[in-house]
Amino acid sequence: MYIVVAGGGIGGLAAALAASEQGHEVLVLERREKFTELGAGIQLGPNAFHALDRLGVGDRVRELAVHIDELCFMDGTTGENVASMPVTGAYRERFGNPYAVVHRIDVYRPLLEACRAADSVELWSGAAVAGYEHHGTGGVVAVLEDGRRITCSALIGADGIRSSVRAQLVGDGPPRISGHTIYRSVVPMEEVPAELRWNSVTLWAGPKCHFVHYPIGGGDLLNLAVTRDDDASEEVVGEPVDRDPVLSEFPEFVHGARRLLELGSEWRTWVLCDRDPVERWAEGRVLLLGDAAHPMLQYAAQGACMALEDAVVLGGTLSCSAEDVPERFEEFNGRRSPRTARAQFVSREMGRVLYHPAGEAAVERNARLRGLSPEQLHDEVAWLHGAGVGDPALT
């Protein structure tokens, strides 16, 4: 089969690799003028590494990632370490892989190199997909913004939260604006006080705000992301913002968190968006994947993980002839949508229930978390982090 993938991000490249491994010819169309990945740090659960292993790039990503020791939940107004979930030892034994943090480019580049090394994968940049047309002879036509038309056996829409393919297939309009504004910065680790160089993903929770930081770049950099539930109503995507307004926006945080915030420079800001889950991702020979299918808030740290899972499942889906594609895409849709919908809802709820409560609600949250043992914390995330070889989520 000849398969076109709209979108050359992490999900699109992973999908191309998975499809090529089934013996198909794949063309990846990327809107931007070069294949690259924007953004800073991301978190990878064991489920992501299981998928990366299946795609043949797991070892390379492990080499580039920082393998952290724990996930720490701090009360940002008192400085209390409310709960810490170890992600070494029993966690790795239970879930079969590490929990790690990495610069986005250090996941993207191994996928891109693998695609470039595959004879059956072709990469076009500066090629934006505007929509598609069903072909009367059993194919589908990808229609590009510049008027080019590419006939293929299947079209995979991996073109992100503002997907043109989704706009035609689902037609649900623009993304949902969450009302949360996030500010991001990356600082050299050498500038971080030694006593704050924690090998953890640390979250400081405050009233209607939270602050996350963790090492990336092999431990040479510290990724900072601080969020305010400010009822923002207009979309903002990566705009530069001065340091002083960022600091003035978060007076609640205690000294340790504040010291790290003050290190940030060259801040950029986004207003976070997602979409409601939908039941239908497939239409004939067209299928949505990753953020085009199920964009979610960052709070469960599973956006990239879910896209990688999608790609692995897609590979198994495409072990078929061209005539079977519509039926197989429907099966993919049914298999993946319950899991990703749950991840979307959990991501929203984590902001409301865990990260942003104030007053008595924050006291009750702390008491609840404080009472959980490491094993119980592992139980809480098992449905999400535990997907691996042989699990229905990845087969």
ABEGO torsion letter per residue (X at the ends): XBBBBBEABAAAAAAAAAAAAAGBBBBBBBABABBBBBEBBBBBBAAAAAAAAAAGAAAAAAAABBBBABBBBBBAAAGBBABBBBABEAAAAAAGBBBBBBBAAAAAAAAAAAAAABAABBBBBGBBBAEBBBBAAGBBBBBBAAGBBBBBABBBBAAEAABAAAAAAAGAEBBBBAGBBBBBBBBBAAABBAAABBBBBBBBBBBGBBBBBBBBGGGABBBBBBBBBAGBABBBBGBBBBAAAAAAABAABBAAAAAAAAABBGBBBBBBBBBBBBABABBEABBBBEAAABBBBAAAGAAAAAAAAAAAAAAAAABBBAAAAAAAAAAAAAAAAAAAAAAAAAAAAAAAAAAABBEAAAAAAAAAAAABBAAAAAAAAAAAAABBBGBAAAX
